[in-house]
Each structure stands twice: as C-alpha cells, then as structure tokens.
Amino acid sequence: MSLLVVAGLLALPVYSVQRLGPDYHWLGIYALVLNALAYWVYAVDKRRAEEGLWRVPEAQLHLLELLGGWPGAFLAQRRLRHKCSKGSYQVMFWLIVLAYQFAAYDSFQSWRYTHAAMNYIERTSDHRR
C-alpha cells in the first residue's frame, strides 16, 4: 500500500519534470540517490533509537525530505515504523510533501501562483518603506 501512495504522490512532480525535456535525466539519478540516502538515514536513526544512542536531529531528516528525499522518507516511516506517530514531525513532513505537489501543479499553470505571491510580496514591502 505504501508503494501505491508514493506512486500517486510522485505522479504530478514526475510529470512536471518530464515536461522539461531529456536534458534533465540527471534529476532522476539525483532523486534515486537522495531517496536511498533518506531511507538509510531513517534506518540508522531507528536503530540508534532502539539502542539508546545519539539520534539524527529531526532538522536533518526534514532537510533530506526538503531536498527531494520525501518519497524515501515516507517509505522508511511506514516500513520501519519510525517517526510516523509523532504528530509535530508528521505535520512538517506533510507540509514538505504538499509543497512539492503545489510546485508541480503551479508549474502546469505557468507559475501563476508563484508570480502572484512574489508580486504581492513586492507590493507590500514597498509600502513599508
């Protein structure tokens, strides 16, 4: 079931990257390496938690997710039963996943929402001066 969820969550981002063309095939290699790393770091943290040793800081786990390792992190959470019951951690994790979904969707809209947000920030920052 976890693989189906990841496949569903990856559909939009992968399709948006495919639209960039064949010059971006290196992104696939980057994603595979980063997701394998994310899964491995989760496994190390789980083992250390069980043994009562030094843990990987949550900020580092979130950084791996933010850099693109969220699918590997999701699979590790479900398969290793690690970090999946901590509410505050899950909120940040799912915000990262949603950010990827939003960016992929916005890319299909010619970055309309991103441009609107940037214009709003520019307008409001000019008023404060």
KACORCOR-V655446 format. One record per residue. N is the residue number from 1. RES is the residue in one letter. PSI is psi in degrees with one decimal (* if undefined). Layout:
n:res:psi
N:RES:PSI
N:RES:PSI
This chain:
n:res:psi
1:M:-38.9
2:S:-39.3
3:L:-35.9
4:L:-40.6
5:V:-46.2
6:V:-43.2
7:A:-42.2
8:G:-41.7
9:L:-25.0
10:L:-16.4
11:A:-52.5
12:L:-49.2
13:P:-40.5
14:V:-42.9
15:Y:-38.6
16:S:-34.6
17:V:-37.4
18:Q:-32.8
19:R:-18.6
20:L:-24.0
21:G:176.6
22:P:-14.4
23:D:-8.8
24:Y:23.7
25:H:-24.2
26:W:-22.9
27:L:-33.2
28:G:-42.7
29:I:-44.5
30:Y:-47.2
31:A:-42.6
32:L:-45.5
33:V:-46.1
34:L:-37.8
35:N:-36.0
36:A:-41.2
37:L:-44.7
38:A:-45.3
39:Y:-43.9
40:W:-42.4
41:V:-39.5
42:Y:-42.9
43:A:-41.4
44:V:-45.4
45:D:-39.5
46:K:-45.8
47:R:-43.3
48:R:-35.5
49:A:-42.0
50:E:-31.4
51:E:-2.4
52:G:26.7
53:L:179.2
54:W:137.2
55:R:158.7
56:V:127.3
57:P:143.0
58:E:-33.5
59:A:-35.5
60:Q:-37.7
61:L:-43.8
62:H:-34.7
63:L:-43.2
64:L:-41.2
65:E:-44.8
66:L:-33.8
67:L:-5.6
68:G:1.3
69:G:16.1
70:W:-33.9
71:P:-42.8
72:G:-37.5
73:A:-41.7
74:F:-46.9
75:L:-40.3
76:A:-42.2
77:Q:-43.3
78:R:-42.9
79:R:-34.3
80:L:-7.4
81:R:55.5
82:H:127.0
83:K:8.8
84:C:-10.7
85:S:-2.3
86:K:108.0
87:G:-48.6
88:S:-34.8
89:Y:-43.2
90:Q:-34.4
91:V:-49.0
92:M:-41.4
93:F:-49.0
94:W:-25.9
95:L:-38.5
96:I:-45.3
97:V:-44.0
98:L:-35.2
99:A:-39.8
100:Y:-40.7
101:Q:-43.5
102:F:-44.9
103:A:-41.5
104:A:-45.7
105:Y:-45.1
106:D:-31.2
107:S:-32.7
108:F:-19.2
109:Q:19.4
110:S:35.7
111:W:31.5
112:R:-47.0
113:Y:-36.7
114:T:-44.2
115:H:-41.0
116:A:-42.1
117:A:-43.1
118:M:-41.6
119:N:-40.9
120:Y:-43.9
121:I:-42.7
122:E:-43.6
123:R:-45.5
124:T:-30.3
125:S:-29.6
126:D:-32.6
127:H:-22.4
128:R:-12.2
129:R:*
